[in-house]
Amino acid sequence: MDQPEFVIPLWADLTAVGLGGVQGALFASGFRGQRRLDLLGVAIIGILIGMGGGLIRDLLLGVPPATLQSNWYLLVATGAALVGMLLAGVFQRVNRVIVVLDAFVIGMFGAFGTSKALALGLPMVPAVFVGVCAAVGGGVLRDALMGLPIAIMHVGSLYAVAAAAGCFVLATAAAFGLPLVGAAITGIAVTAVIRILAVVFDLSLPEQRMLYRRKVAAETRAIPVIRPDAQHPPLP
């Protein structure tokens, strides 16, 4: 007998799409660049964030994109983007809401991507890779479309690391026999907690230049330190 196809519950997928649409519109509404976005541009960014993760997930898995199999995905993404635009001023004053929203969006897309990959028979490591790509894919598309530096490639707040940790916990839990639903909830929680803690405590991976400086220091055993009071000693 063929294994039944794994289907992400519509309400869960639409929840991730809706939260992503709101988060994308909030980001675009607060963008201050040389070329400011109009209402259509903000809506497009919101829709891209909402639907981008699912599209990338299904393209990597070689299955028909679920976001194009129902009218609800585009409708929910568009409606969520409009809500994000209308309430941008309110949300910008409660930054904690945006941080928590962003954390759960990452966690949900990562969990859904990893769960679907595992259900389709992918090994653990590729399944985690698919989940991470789904989690950060919308943000990558957003930055590329807006002409911004790709966020996950620069010093930040453990964006991709949080997604990878959650996806890895999910895959590990599933490997030990935990049902995918329970494993997915656990993965979402891990991703959200790591992401929120990283933002609150300003945690990030070491900067590449800092690693290079440490290597040079280890080789030369000398780090030049310029102290402000060395050139200008205090007056008596």
PAZAPA-4460 file (N, C-alpha, C; in steps of 0.05 Angstrom, whole numbers, plus 32768, in hexadecimal, padded with zeros to 4 digits):
% residues 236
    n_x    n_y    n_z   ca_x   ca_y   ca_z    c_x    c_y    c_z   seq   type   mol
   8011   7FE8   8000   8000   8000   8000   8012   8019   8000     1      M     A
   8009   802D   7FF1   8018   8046   7FF0   8013   8055   800A     2      D     A
   8029   8062   8013   8026   8072   802B   8014   808B   8026     3      Q     A
   8001   8091   8037   7FEF   80A8   8032   7FFF   80C2   8032     4      P     A
   7FF7   80D3   8020   8005   80ED   801C   8002   80FE   8035     5      E     A
   8018   810A   803E   8017   811B   8055   800B   8136   804D     6      F     A
   7FF7   813F   805B   7FEA   8158   8055   7FEB   816A   806E     7      V     A
   7FF6   8182   806C   7FF6   8195   8082   7FD9   81A0   8085     8      I     A
   7FCE   81A0   809D   7FB3   81AA   80A0   7FB0   81C6   8094     9      P     A
   7F9A   81CB   8086   7F97   81E4   8078   7F97   81FC   808C    10      L     A
   7F8A   81F8   80A3   7F89   820E   80B6   7FA5   8215   80C1    11      W     A
   7FB6   8201   80C4   7FD1   8206   80CE   7FE2   8214   80B9    12      A     A
   7FE0   820A   80A0   7FEF   8217   808B   7FE6   8234   8086    13      D     A
   7FCC   8238   8087   7FC1   8254   8084   7FC9   8266   809B    14      L     A
   7FCB   825A   80B3   7FD4   826A   80CA   7FF1   8274   80C5    15      T     A
   8002   8262   80BC   801E   826B   80B6   801E   8280   80A0    16      A     A
   800E   827C   808B   800D   828F   8075   8003   82AA   807F    17      V     A
   7FEE   82AA   808F   7FE3   82C3   809A   7FF7   82D2   80AB    18      G     A
   8004   82C3   80BE   8017   82D0   80CF   802F   82DB   80BF    19      L     A
   8037   82CC   80AA   804D   82D5   8099   8045   82ED   808A    20      G     A
   802C   82EE   8080   8022   8306   8071   8022   831F   8083    21      G     A
   8019   831C   809B   8019   8333   80AE   8035   833C   80B3    22      V     A
   8047   8329   80B9   8062   8330   80C0   8071   833D   80A9    23      Q     A
   806C   8333   8090   8079   833F   8079   806F   835B   8074    24      G     A
   8055   835F   8077   804A   837A   8073   8055   838E   8088    25      A     A
   8058   8384   80A1   8063   8396   80B5   8080   839D   80AF    26      L     A
   808F   838A   80A5   80AB   8390   809E   80AB   83A4   8087    27      F     A
   809B   83A0   8073   809C   83B2   805C   8091   83CD   8063    28      A     A
   807D   83CF   8074   8072   83E9   807C   8087   83FA   808B    29      S     A
   8099   83ED   809A   80AD   83FC   80A8   80C7   8400   8098    30      G     A
   80C7   83F8   807F   80DF   83FB   806F   80E4   8418   8067    31      F     A
   80FC   8422   806C   8103   843D   8065   811C   843D   8053    32      R     A
   8117   843D   803A   812E   843D   8027   812C   8453   8013    33      G     A
   813D   8454   8000   813C   8469   7FEC   8123   8467   7FDB    34      Q     A
   8119   844E   7FD7   8101   844A   7FC8   80EC   843F   7FDB    35      R     A
   80DA   8450   7FE5   80C6   8446   7FF8   80B1   8436   7FEA    36      R     A
   80A5   8423   7FF8   8091   8411   7FED   8076   841D   7FEE    37      L     A
   8066   8419   7FD8   804A   8421   7FD9   8039   840A   7FE5    38      D     A
   801F   840E   7FE5   800E   83FA   7FF1   8010   83DF   7FE2    39      L     A
   8012   83E0   7FC8   8015   83C7   7FB9   802F   83B9   7FC0    40      L     A
   8044   83C8   7FC3   805E   83BC   7FCA   805D   83AF   7FE5    41      G     A
   8051   83BC   7FF8   804E   83B0   8013   803E   8396   8012    42      V     A
   8028   8397   8002   8017   837F   8000   8026   8368   7FF3    43      A     A
   8036   836E   7FDF   8045   8359   7FD1   8059   834C   7FE4    44      I     A
   8067   835D   7FF4   807A   8352   8007   806C   8340   801C    45      I     A
   8055   8349   8025   8046   8339   8038   803D   831E   802C    46      G     A
   8033   831F   8014   802B   8306   8006   8043   82F4   8002    47      I     A
   805A   8300   7FFB   8072   82F0   7FF5   807B   82E1   800F    48      L     A
   807B   82EF   8025   8083   82E3   803F   806F   82CD   8046    49      I     A
   8055   82D3   8042   8041   82BF   804A   8042   82A6   803A    50      G     A
   8047   82A8   8020   8046   8291   800E   8061   8286   8006    51      M     A
   8076   8295   800A   8091   828E   8001   809B   8274   800D    52      G     A
   8098   8271   8028   80A2   8259   8035   8096   8240   802B    53      G     A
   807B   8240   8027   806E   8228   801D   8075   8222   8000    54      G     A
   8079   8236   7FF0   8081   8232   7FD4   809D   8225   7FD2    55      L     A
   80B0   8230   7FE2   80CB   8225   7FE1   80CB   8209   7FEC    56      I     A
   80BC   8204   8001   80BB   81E8   800C   80B1   81D4   7FF7    57      R     A
   809C   81DA   7FEA   8090   81C7   7FD7   80A1   81C4   7FBE    58      D     A
   80AE   81DA   7FB6   80C0   81D8   7F9E   80D8   81C6   7FA4    59      L     A
   80E3   81C9   7FBD   80F9   81B8   7FC4   80F1   819A   7FC6    60      L     A
   80D8   8196   7FCE   80CF   817A   7FD1   80C4   816F   7FB7    61      L     A
   80C2   8180   7FA3   80B8   8176   7F89   809B   816E   7F88    62      G     A
   808B   817C   7F98   806E   8177   7F99   805F   8190   7F90    63      V     A
   8046   818D   7F87   8037   81A5   7F7F   8035   81B8   7F97    64      P     A
   803B   81D2   7F93   8039   81E5   7FA9   801D   81E7   7FB5    65      P     A
   801C   81E2   7FCF   8002   81E2   7FDC   7FF6   81FE   7FDC    66      A     A
   8006   8212   7FDC   7FFC   822E   7FDC   7FEE   8235   7FC2    67      T     A
   7FF1   8225   7FAD   7FE4   822A   7F93   7FCD   8216   7F8E    68      L     A
   7FC7   8206   7FA2   7FB2   81F2   7F9F   7F97   81FB   7FAB    69      Q     A
   7F97   8212   7FB7   7F7F   821C   7FC4   7F7E   823A   7FC1    70      S     A
   7F65   8245   7FBF   7F62   8262   7FBE   7F69   8270   7FD8    71      N     A
   7F67   8260   7FEE   7F6A   826D   8009   7F86   8278   800E    72      W     A
   7F9A   826C   8004   7FB5   8275   800A   7FBA   8292   8001    73      Y     A
   7FB4   8297   7FE8   7FB8   82B2   7FDE   7FA5   82C6   7FEC    74      L     A
   7F8C   82BE   7FF1   7F79   82CF   7FFE   7F82   82D6   801A    75      L     A
   7F8B   82C2   8029   7F94   82C6   8045   7FAE   82D7   8045    76      V     A
   7FC1   82D1   8033   7FDA   82E1   8032   7FD4   82FE   802C    77      A     A
   7FC2   8303   8019   7FBB   831E   8011   7FAD   832D   8028    78      T     A
   7F99   831F   8034   7F8B   832B   804B   7F9D   8331   8062    79      G     A
   7FB0   831E   8068   7FC2   8322   807E   7FD5   833A   8078    80      A     A
   7FDE   833C   805F   7FEF   8353   8058   7FE1   836D   805B    81      A     A
   7FC7   836E   8054   7FB7   8386   8058   7FB4   838D   8075    82      L     A
   7FAF   8379   8085   7FAD   837D   80A2   7FC7   8388   80AD    83      V     A
   7FDE   837C   80A4   7FF8   8386   80AD   7FFD   83A3   80A6    84      G     A
   7FF4   83AB   808E   7FF7   83C7   8085   7FE6   83D9   8097    85      M     A
   7FCC   83D2   809B   7FBA   83E3   80AA   7FC2   83E6   80C7    86      L     A
   7FCD   83D1   80D2   7FD5   83D2   80EF   7FF2   83D6   80F3    87      L     A
   8000   83DE   80DE   801E   83E1   80E1   8025   83F4   80F7    88      A     A
   8016   840B   80F9   801D   841E   810E   8019   8413   812A    89      G     A
   8004   8403   812D   7FFF   83F7   8147   8014   83E2   814E    90      V     A
   801B   83D1   813B   802E   83BC   8140   804A   83C7   8145    91      F     A
   8051   83DD   8136   806C   83E8   8139   8071   83F2   8156    92      Q     A
   805B   83F8   8164   805E   8402   8180   8060   83EB   8194    93      R     A
   805A   83D3   818B   805D   83BC   819C   8070   83A8   818F    94      V     A
   8089   83AF   8190   809E   83A0   8181   809F   8382   818A    95      N     A
   8097   837D   81A3   8098   8361   81AD   8085   8350   819D    96      R     A
   806F   835B   8194   805C   834B   8185   8068   8343   816A    97      V     A
   8077   8355   815E   8084   834F   8144   8099   8339   8148    98      I     A
   80A8   833B   815D   80BD   8327   8162   80B1   830B   8166    99      V     A
   809C   830A   8177   808F   82F0   817C   8082   82E5   8162   100      V     A
   8075   82F7   8153   8068   82EF   813A   807D   82E4   8127   101      L     A
   8093   82F1   8124   80A8   82E8   8112   80B3   82CD   811B   102      D     A
   80B7   82C9   8135   80C1   82B0   813F   80AF   8299   8139   103      A     A
   8095   829C   813C   8082   8287   8137   807F   8282   8119   104      F     A
   8081   8296   8108   8080   8292   80EB   8097   8281   80E2   105      V     A
   80AF   8287   80EC   80C7   8276   80E5   80C2   8259   80EE   106      I     A
   80B9   8257   8107   80B5   823C   8112   80A1   822C   8103   107      G     A
   808B   8238   80FB   8076   8229   80ED   807E   8221   80D1   108      M     A
   808B   8233   80C2   8094   822B   80A7   80A9   8216   80A9   109      F     A
   80BB   8218   80BC   80D0   8204   80BF   80C4   81E9   80C7   110      G     A
   80B1   81E9   80D9   80A5   81D0   80E2   8095   81C2   80CC   111      A     A
   8086   81D2   80BD   8076   81C7   80A8   8088   81BC   8091   112      F     A
   809E   81CA   808B   80B0   81C0   8077   80BD   81A6   807E   113      G     A
   80C7   81A5   8097   80D5   818D   80A0   80C1   8175   80A3   114      T     A
   80AA   817A   80AD   8096   8165   80B0   808E   8159   8095   115      S     A
   8089   816B   8082   8081   8161   8068   8098   8151   805A   116      K     A
   80B1   815B   805E   80C8   814D   8052   80CB   8131   805F   117      A     A
   80C8   812F   8079   80CA   8115   8086   80B4   8102   807E   118      L     A
   809C   810D   807B   8085   80FC   8073   8089   80F2   8057   119      A     A
   8097   8101   8046   809C   80F8   802A   80B4   80E5   8028   120      L     A
   80C1   80DF   803F   80D6   80CB   803F   80F2   80D6   803D   121      G     A
   80F6   80F1   8040   8111   80FC   803F   8120   80F5   8058   122      L     A
   813A   80F0   8057   814A   80EC   806F   814A   8105   8081   123      P     A
   8154   8101   8098   8152   8116   80AD   8160   8130   80A5   124      M     A
   8179   812F   809B   8187   8147   8095   817B   8156   807E   125      V     A
   8174   814A   8067   8166   8159   8052   814B   8164   805B   126      P     A
   813D   8155   806C   8124   815F   8076   8127   8179   8086   127      A     A
   813C   817A   8097   8142   8192   80A6   8149   81A9   8093   128      V     A
   8159   81A2   807E   8160   81B7   806A   8148   81C3   805D   129      F     A
   8135   81B2   8056   811C   81BC   8049   810D   81CE   805D   130      V     A
   810C   81C6   8076   80FE   81D6   808A   810B   81F1   808E   131      G     A
   8125   81F2   808F   8133   820B   8092   812F   821D   807A   132      V     A
   8130   8212   8062   812B   8222   804A   810F   822D   8049   133      C     A
   80FC   821D   8052   80E0   8227   8054   80DD   823D   8068   134      A     A
   80EC   823A   807E   80EA   824E   8094   80F5   8269   808C   135      A     A
   810C   8269   807E   811A   8282   8078   8115   828B   805B   136      V     A
   8108   827A   804B   8105   8280   802F   80F6   8299   8029   137      G     A
   80E0   829E   8038   80D1   82B6   8034   80E1   82CF   8039   138      G     A
   80F1   82CE   804E   8102   82E5   8054   8118   82EA   803F   139      G     A
   8122   82D4   8034   8136   82D7   801F   812A   82E4   8006   140      V     A
   8112   82DA   7FFF   8104   82E6   7FE7   80FD   8303   7FEC   141      L     A
   80F5   8309   8004   80EF   8325   800C   8107   8337   8008   142      R     A
   811E   832F   8014   8136   8340   8012   813F   8343   7FF6   143      D     A
   813E   832D   7FE6   8146   832E   7FCA   8134   8341   7FBA   144      A     A
   811A   8340   7FBF   8108   8350   7FB0   810B   836E   7FB7   145      L     A
   8111   8373   7FD0   8114   838F   7FDA   8130   839A   7FD6   146      M     A
   8142   8389   7FCB   815D   8393   7FC7   816D   8396   7FE1   147      G     A
   8167   8387   7FF5   8174   8388   800F   8189   8372   8012   148      L     A
   819D   8375   8023   81AF   835F   8029   819F   8347   8034   149      P     A
   81A5   832F   802C   8197   8317   8035   819C   8314   8053   150      I     A
   8187   8316   8063   818A   8317   8080   8199   82FF   808C   151      A     A
   8192   82E7   8082   819E   82CF   808F   81BC   82CC   8089   152      I     A
   81C7   82DC   8077   81E3   82DA   8070   81F4   82EF   807F   153      M     A
   81E7   82FE   8090   81F5   8313   809F   81F1   8310   80BD   154      H     A
   8201   831E   80CC   81FF   831C   80E9   81E3   8324   80F1   155      V     A
   81D5   8313   8100   81BA   8318   8107   81B3   830A   8121   156      G     A
   819A   8302   8124   8190   82F7   813D   8189   82DA   813A   157      S     A
   819B   82CA   8130   8198   82AD   812E   817E   82A5   8120   158      L     A
   8179   82B2   8109   8161   82AD   80FA   8160   8290   80F0   159      Y     A
   8174   8289   80E0   8175   826E   80D4   817C   8259   80E9   160      A     A
   818D   8261   80FD   8195   824E   8111   817D   8245   8122   161      V     A
   816B   8258   8128   8153   8251   8137   8142   823D   8127   162      A     A
   813F   8242   810E   812F   8231   80FD   813C   8215   80FB   163      A     A
   8157   8214   80F8   8165   81FB   80F6   8162   81EB   8110   164      A     A
   8164   81F8   8126   8162   81EA   8140   8146   81DE   8143   165      A     A
   8131   81EE   813C   8116   81E3   813F   8111   81CC   812C   166      G     A
   811B   81CE   8113   8117   81B9   8100   8126   81A0   8108   167      C     A
   813E   81A3   8113   814D   818C   811C   813F   817E   8134   168      F     A
   8135   818D   8147   8126   8181   815D   810E   8172   8153   169      V     A
   8100   817E   8140   80E8   8171   8134   80F0   8156   8128   170      L     A
   8105   8156   8117   810D   813E   8109   8117   8129   811D   171      A     A
   8125   8132   8132   812F   811F   8146   8118   8112   8155   172      T     A
   8104   8123   815D   80ED   8119   816C   80DE   8105   815B   173      A     A
   80DA   810B   8141   80CC   80F9   812F   80DB   80DF   812C   174      A     A
   80F6   80E0   812C   8106   80C8   8129   8103   80B6   8141   175      A     A
   80FD   80C1   8159   80F9   80B2   8171   80DC   80A9   8175   176      F     A
   80CC   80AD   8160   80B1   80A3   8161   809B   80B6   8169   177      G     A
   80A2   80CF   816E   808E   80E3   8175   807D   80EA   815C   178      L     A
   8063   80EA   815E   8053   80F1   8147   805B   810C   813B   179      P     A
   8057   810F   8121   8060   8128   8114   8053   8141   811F   180      L     A
   803A   813E   8127   802C   8156   8132   803A   815F   814C   181      V     A
   803F   814C   815E   804D   8154   8177   8069   815D   8172   182      G     A
   8077   8150   815F   8092   8159   8158   8092   8175   814C   183      A     A
   807E   817B   813B   807C   8195   812F   8078   81AB   8144   184      A     A
   8066   81A5   8157   8061   81B9   816C   807A   81BE   817C   185      I     A
   8089   81A9   8182   80A2   81AC   8190   80B7   81BC   8180   186      T     A
   80B8   81B7   8166   80CB   81C6   8155   80C4   81E3   8154   187      G     A
   80AA   81E9   8151   80A2   8205   8150   80A9   8214   816A   188      I     A
   80A5   8206   8181   80AB   8212   819B   80C9   8218   819D   189      A     A
   80DA   8204   8195   80F7   8208   8197   8100   821F   8186   190      V     A
   80F6   8220   816D   80FE   8236   815B   80F5   8251   8167   191      T     A
   80DD   8253   8170   80D3   826C   817A   80E3   8276   8193   192      A     A
   80E8   8263   81A5   80F7   826A   81BD   8113   8274   81B7   193      V     A
   8121   8266   81A5   813C   826E   819E   813C   8289   8190   194      I     A
   812A   828D   817E   8128   82A6   8170   8122   82BE   8183   195      R     A
   810F   82BA   8195   8108   82CF   81A7   811F   82D6   81BA   196      I     A
   812C   82C1   81C5   8142   82C5   81D7   8159   82D3   81C8   197      L     A
   815D   82CC   81AF   8173   82D8   819F   816E   82F6   819C   198      A     A
   8155   82FE   8197   814E   831A   8194   8150   8329   81AE   199      V     A
   8145   831D   81C4   8145   832A   81DE   8162   832F   81E8   200      V     A
   8173   831B   81E5   818E   831D   81EF   81A3   8324   81DA   201      F     A
   8199   832A   81C1   81AB   8333   81AC   81C1   831F   81A6   202      D     A
   81B9   8306   81A2   81CB   82F0   819D   81CF   82EC   817F   203      L     A
   81E6   82E5   8176   81EB   82DF   815A   8204   82CE   8157   204      S     A
   8208   82C3   8140   8220   82B4   813A   8238   82C7   8138   205      L     A
   8250   82BE   813D   8268   82CF   813B   826B   82DB   811F   206      P     A
   8273   82F4   811E   8277   8300   8104   8290   82F4   80F7   207      E     A
   8290   82F2   80DD   82A6   82E5   80CE   82C0   82F4   80D3   208      Q     A
   82BF   830F   80D3   82D7   831E   80D7   82E2   831A   80F3   209      R     A
   82D0   8316   8107   82D9   8312   8122   82E7   82F7   8124   210      M     A
   82DE   82E3   8116   82EB   82C9   8115   8307   82CC   8109   211      L     A
   8309   82DC   80F4   8323   82E0   80E7   8336   82EF   80FA   212      Y     A
   832C   8303   8108   833D   8311   811B   8347   82FF   8131   213      R     A
   8336   82ED   813B   833E   82DA   814F   8354   82C7   8145   214      R     A
   8351   82BF   812B   8366   82AE   8120   8380   82BC   811E   215      K     A
   8380   82D5   8115   8399   82E5   8113   83A4   82E9   812F   216      V     A
   8393   82EE   8142   839D   82F2   815E   83AA   82D9   8168   217      A     A
   839E   82C2   8162   83A9   82A9   816C   83C4   82A4   815F   218      A     A
   83C7   82AC   8146   83E0   82A6   8138   83F6   82BA   8140   219      E     A
   83EF   82D3   8144   8403   82E7   814A   8406   82EC   8168   220      T     A
   83F2   82E2   8178   83F2   82E6   8194   83F3   8304   819C   221      R     A
   83E7   8314   818B   83E7   8331   8190   83CE   833D   8184   222      A     A
   83BF   834B   8194   83A8   835A   818A   83AC   8377   8191   223      I     A
   83B0   8388   817D   83B4   83A5   8183   839A   83B1   818E   224      P     A
   839D   83BD   81A5   8386   83C9   81B2   838C   83E7   81B6   225      V     A
   837B   83F8   81AB   837E   8415   81AE   836B   841F   81C3   226      I     A
   8376   8428   81D8   8366   8432   81EE   8362   8450   81EB   227      R     A
   834A   845A   81F0   8345   8476   81ED   8357   8488   81FF   228      P     A
   835E   847E   8217   836E   848E   8229   838C   848C   8224   229      D     A
   8394   847B   8210   83B0   8478   820B   83BC   8490   81FD   230      A     A
   83AC   849C   81EB   83B6   84B3   81DC   83AF   84CD   81EA   231      Q     A
   839A   84CC   81F9   8391   84E4   8208   838E   84DE   8225   232      H     A
   83A4   84DE   8234   83A3   84D8   8251   8393   84ED   825F   233      P     A
   8385   84E6   8275   8376   84F9   8284   8387   8510   828F   234      P     A
   837C   8527   828F   838A   853E   829A   838D   853D   82B8   235      L     A
   83A3   8546   82C3   83A7   8544   82E0   8394   8557   82EE   236      P     A
***
